[in-house]
Amino acid sequence: MAGRSKQRTTFAKLNRETRMQEKRREKEARKAARKLEGPVDPLEGVEVVTELRLSDDELPPEAVAPRGRDAE
């Protein structure tokens, strides 16, 4: 007949389980807070530039038309 000794859960396992439960509760709280905040505007605080002008000095050499004697 096999012994009926109760298997014991180690404190390390109990501590891991406790940490995981706390982590899940924190995650759920963050999720609930995000839902209460409402939708976030992804462009909030971003300045939209509709026109960009660069001088010839700022452009890469292949983007600038050749000038002078070498121009064909």
C-alpha atoms as a printed R data frame, in Angstrom:
   type eleno elety resid chain resno       x      y       z
1  ATOM     1    CA   MET     A     1   0.000  0.000   0.000
2  ATOM     2    CA   ALA     A     2   1.356  3.386  -0.978
3  ATOM     3    CA   GLY     A     3   1.952  6.032   1.634
4  ATOM     4    CA   ARG     A     4  -0.541  8.820   1.879
5  ATOM     5    CA   SER     A     5   1.928 11.596   2.546
6  ATOM     6    CA   LYS     A     6   0.602 14.958   1.496
7  ATOM     7    CA   GLN     A     7   2.655 16.639  -1.220
8  ATOM     8    CA   ARG     A     8   3.817 20.007  -0.019
9  ATOM     9    CA   THR     A     9   3.958 23.165  -2.086
10 ATOM    10    CA   THR     A    10   7.223 24.988  -1.608
11 ATOM    11    CA   PHE     A    11   7.352 28.603  -0.517
12 ATOM    12    CA   ALA     A    12   9.128 29.469  -3.780
13 ATOM    13    CA   LYS     A    13   6.151 28.210  -5.748
14 ATOM    14    CA   LEU     A    14   3.700 30.022  -3.486
15 ATOM    15    CA   ASN     A    15   5.717 33.245  -3.883
16 ATOM    16    CA   ARG     A    16   5.774 32.863  -7.679
17 ATOM    17    CA   GLU     A    17   2.023 32.347  -7.768
18 ATOM    18    CA   THR     A    18   1.475 35.389  -5.538
19 ATOM    19    CA   ARG     A    19   3.673 37.568  -7.785
20 ATOM    20    CA   MET     A    20   1.814 36.376 -10.880
21 ATOM    21    CA   GLN     A    21  -1.559 37.149  -9.302
22 ATOM    22    CA   GLU     A    22  -0.364 40.646  -8.358
23 ATOM    23    CA   LYS     A    23   0.974 41.193 -11.867
24 ATOM    24    CA   ARG     A    24  -2.357 40.137 -13.370
25 ATOM    25    CA   ARG     A    25  -4.263 42.507 -11.062
26 ATOM    26    CA   GLU     A    26  -1.936 45.408 -11.988
27 ATOM    27    CA   LYS     A    27  -2.338 44.647 -15.690
28 ATOM    28    CA   GLU     A    28  -6.118 44.544 -15.342
29 ATOM    29    CA   ALA     A    29  -6.050 47.901 -13.488
30 ATOM    30    CA   ARG     A    30  -3.943 49.487 -16.271
31 ATOM    31    CA   LYS     A    31  -6.336 48.102 -18.877
32 ATOM    32    CA   ALA     A    32  -9.352 49.518 -17.028
33 ATOM    33    CA   ALA     A    33  -7.630 52.906 -16.690
34 ATOM    34    CA   ARG     A    34  -6.959 53.000 -20.438
35 ATOM    35    CA   LYS     A    35 -10.612 52.237 -21.143
36 ATOM    36    CA   LEU     A    36 -11.721 55.086 -18.862
37 ATOM    37    CA   GLU     A    37  -9.306 57.499 -20.585
38 ATOM    38    CA   GLY     A    38 -11.017 57.083 -23.908
39 ATOM    39    CA   PRO     A    39  -9.489 57.127 -27.366
40 ATOM    40    CA   VAL     A    40  -6.107 58.781 -27.765
41 ATOM    41    CA   ASP     A    41  -5.408 61.102 -30.696
42 ATOM    42    CA   PRO     A    42  -2.178 59.788 -32.252
43 ATOM    43    CA   LEU     A    43  -1.384 63.214 -33.753
44 ATOM    44    CA   GLU     A    44  -1.877 65.186 -30.549
45 ATOM    45    CA   GLY     A    45   1.030 67.590 -30.091
46 ATOM    46    CA   VAL     A    46   2.504 66.796 -33.515
47 ATOM    47    CA   GLU     A    47   3.109 69.637 -35.931
48 ATOM    48    CA   VAL     A    48   2.209 68.656 -39.481
49 ATOM    49    CA   VAL     A    49   4.445 70.102 -42.186
50 ATOM    50    CA   THR     A    50   2.641 70.357 -45.513
51 ATOM    51    CA   GLU     A    51   5.401 72.015 -47.513
52 ATOM    52    CA   LEU     A    52   9.103 71.458 -47.285
53 ATOM    53    CA   ARG     A    53  11.649 73.557 -49.120
54 ATOM    54    CA   LEU     A    54  15.317 72.739 -49.140
55 ATOM    55    CA   SER     A    55  18.124 74.801 -50.565
56 ATOM    56    CA   ASP     A    56  20.554 73.196 -53.007
57 ATOM    57    CA   ASP     A    57  23.080 72.920 -50.186
58 ATOM    58    CA   GLU     A    58  20.742 70.677 -48.177
59 ATOM    59    CA   LEU     A    59  19.868 68.302 -51.025
60 ATOM    60    CA   PRO     A    60  21.932 65.224 -51.857
61 ATOM    61    CA   PRO     A    61  24.177 65.719 -54.926
62 ATOM    62    CA   GLU     A    62  22.171 63.364 -57.168
63 ATOM    63    CA   ALA     A    63  18.995 65.398 -56.544
64 ATOM    64    CA   VAL     A    64  20.507 68.698 -57.717
65 ATOM    65    CA   ALA     A    65  20.620 69.460 -61.427
66 ATOM    66    CA   PRO     A    66  24.201 70.137 -62.609
67 ATOM    67    CA   ARG     A    67  25.090 73.763 -63.294
68 ATOM    68    CA   GLY     A    68  27.747 75.476 -65.281
69 ATOM    69    CA   ARG     A    69  29.960 74.024 -67.980
70 ATOM    70    CA   ASP     A    70  29.170 70.368 -67.149
71 ATOM    71    CA   ALA     A    71  25.422 70.882 -67.596
72 ATOM    72    CA   GLU     A    72  24.076 69.107 -70.630
